[in-house]
């Protein structure tokens, strides 16, 4: 077995780096980087609220950029249309806080009963009404999140399991970004460039 000069040099350099780095085979993340969930580097709740504001602005600009005829577009039968995705987001933004005891605006008709959430998102709305509804829902969601900032460890029941207020907010933010990605794909399929990517 013959090694050429570059290969030999590479092996020697790797071995030297290992020796000189003082490699410790007993390294472990648990030992060397102990988790401190109360430390200053833990994601602050304000950052989570901030990500909602980023999603809010992107949904707003994308919903305005989509022409009215594109609101009825759907990638295939049985899948939400552009309009239905936006209405689903608005419904969820109004619904999730009710699970923590925060009443949705009366005009939405939404309460902690999931059937009210479904009824809200099935309403027939114009493009402008959808845009206004999505914006109002983000305003409500943001206020609700801020109202619970000191209550994140409170236990609540979600479906049949127990969780915390903070955990529900994390799930809500993940859900928003899931549908933001969907909405971006819908826009690009309709040859609409997301305004923030220009």
C-alpha angles and dihedrals in degrees: 000000000000125000121201120232098261091051092049091049091049092052091048092049093050092049091048092050091052093049095043094045091062091233110209113208090196092066116134132166091228093055101034098037106030113193115250105185091184095049126115094254095062114109108268120227088238088065090055091051087048091057089054089055090051090050090046093056093046093049090047095050093042094049090051092047093053111090118233095253090054091060089078094049118114128174092234142340115295094027125105118265122230090265093047092053091054091046090049090054092049092048092050092047089055095040104048096063090054087065086065095047097264109133117229117229107286093236090065092061087216122140134152090291108101091217089069089053091052093046092051095054093048095061118119108245135170120239091259092049090051091051091049092046094050091049092048090049092054091049089053094044093050093050091047092051092050091048090059098044092114094040102059096122094052111122119237134172117247111187104313098335135077120238140149134267089245092053091052091052090052090051091048092053092048088050091052092052092046090058093040088060089048091050092050090052090049091050095048091047086056090048093252114140112215104250095230092057095062 
